[in-house]
């Protein structure tokens, strides 16, 4: 099913469930998924789409931007087009283009860079603290967290997706997690510790959301 909103033709799908409320969300293909109570008619759904058209438009444009971002290869805050060429032995980065052998070579580059960049920045960020305990670094892909500090086991885990962000944001996450060794929660004291190392942490924290 489709409907027109401004200059867009938006596809939508209605899923009826035992919900009390109706919810809108866009999937990775920019299709509007409407989760609705079983008792709501198709006419009522269309009326609610019209009533919430401004919010849906904003959600749709955000979904389009995300789809475009995901199409590109992001590395240290910059986006790149990727070309695969089986004649290429070593990955090359020129301007906004990455040329490599295949998808496997691209992912190896990404994983290797995660380790290299994160270890390098951790070593630099350690200089912002006194009496920082020895800890180990782990890297894995996470859905909802940029980093996690396990103070008991002395482990900092960084999200591999963080390599897509620029160095200033990587450093913010590292400093944030290191600060948890001194203050376990996000108290006023915790943010004071972060601010001593990164005075503009609020601005970096805001940029990290996009």
N, C-alpha and C positions, 0 to 999 in steps of 0.2 A: 504494500500500500504506500501511497505517496501523497504529499501535500506541498503546496507552494508557500514559501515564506520569503518575502522580499524578492530577491533575484534567484533564490535557491529552490531547487526541487529536492525535498527531503524524503527519504524512504523511512518508513516506520513499521514497527512490529508490536502487536499488542499481546502481552502474556497475562492471562487471567489466573489469579491465585487467591488463596484465602487471606488476602490482605485487607486491612481496614482502610488503607490510604492508597493513593495512586502515586507512582514514582516515574520520573523521566531520567534517562541516562543515554549516552551515546556509546556504541561499541567501537572497536578499532577500525571498522569500515565506515564509520560516520553514519550508521543507521540508528535512528532513534528507537530505543527499546522502552516501551511503556508497560510497566507492571501495574496491573489494575485489579481491583476486587472483582470477583465473579459476577456480582450483581449489577455492575455498571454496564450500560448499553454502549454500542459503538457510537451512537449519536452523542452520548454524554462524553465519551472519550474525545471526539472531535471538538466538542464545545470547550473542553478543558485545554486542548491544544491551542485553540484560538485565544482563550483567556490568558494562557501562559506564554504567548508567542514571543514576547520580549526576552524572557528568561531562556526559552528554547533557542532563540536566535543566538544569544550569547554563548550558550553551551555548544551549539553547532559550530560556530566560528572557532571556538577553543579546540573542538575536536578536529577540525580541519587543520589548524596549526600544529596540533600534536601529530597528526598523521604525516604532515610534511616533515616535521622534525625527525620522526621515526624512520622516514624513508632515507634520510641521509646518515652518514657515519660521523658520529661526534667524537672528538678527541681533544681534550684539554681546552674546551670552550669554543672550538671551531668546528664547522661542519664541512664535510668532504663528500664529493661524488666518488663512487668506487667503480673501477673498471677491472674486470678479471681477464687475464691474458696468460694462458698456460705456457707461454714462452718466457715469462718473467720469472726469474729465480729468486730475486730479493725484492721485498716490498719497497715501493718508491712513493714519496710524498712530494708533489710539486704543486705549488699554489693551493688550489682547492680540490685537487684531484689525487686520489690514492690508486696506484696500479699495483696489483699483486696477482699471484698465480691462481688462487681460488679462495673460496670461503674459509676453508680450513687454515690457510696461510694468514688470512685477515684476523681470524679469531686467535691464532697463536700470537700474532703481533699484539693484539689487544691485551691478552692475558699476561704476556711478558712485560708489557708497559705498566700494567697494574702493579706488578711486583716492584719493578724498577722505580717508578714514580712515587708510589706510596712509601717504600722503604726510605727513599731519599728525603721526602718531605717529613716523615716521622723523625728522622735524624736531625733535621733543621728545627722542627717544632720543639724538640726536647730542650733546646737551649732557652726556651721561654719559662722554664720551671726550675725550681730548686727542690732537691730531695725527691725527685720523681722516681717511683719504684720501677725496677726492671719489669718489663712486660713483653709478651710475644704478640706478633701481628698476624692476624688472619684476614683473608680476603674471600668474600663470597657474594653472590648476587642476592640481594634482599628486596622485598617488595615495598616495605613501608619505612625502613630505617636507612639513613645514610651511614650510620656507625653505631656500634654498641661497645660499651666498656664493661667487662666483667671484672669488677674490683677484687672479688674473692680469688679468682684463678689468675688474675693479672694478665688478661687478654683484651686487646682492642681488635675488634672486627670492623673492617671497612667494606662498604658496598662496592662491588666492582663497577657498578654503574656510575660511581663518582668520578671515574676517569674521563667521563664525558664533560665534566665541568672544568672551569679554568682553575689554575693553581691556587688563587686566593680563596676559592671556595673549598678546595681540597684541604687547605691548611686550616680553614675555619672548623671543618668537621674533626680534623685530627686534634686541634686544640680543645675543642668541645669535649671530646672523649677523654683526653688526658686530664682535663679539669675535674672529671668525675673521681679521679683517684684522691682528690682533696675534699670534694663535696659530692655526696652520692645523689642528691636530688637537684632539681632546678630552682633552688632557693635564691634569694637575693645575693647571698654570699657566693654562690656558684657563678652567677653572671658577673660579679665583681672580679672573680678570678679570670674568667674568660676575657673580660674587658682589659685587664692588665696586659694581656698578650695581643689582643685584637680590639683596639678602641672602637673600630667601626663594625663590630660583630653584628649589630642589628641590621645594617645595610646588607652585609654578606648573607645573613640568615634569610632576608627577604628575597635576595637574588636566587638563592638555592631552591626556592619553591618553583622556579620557572625553568 
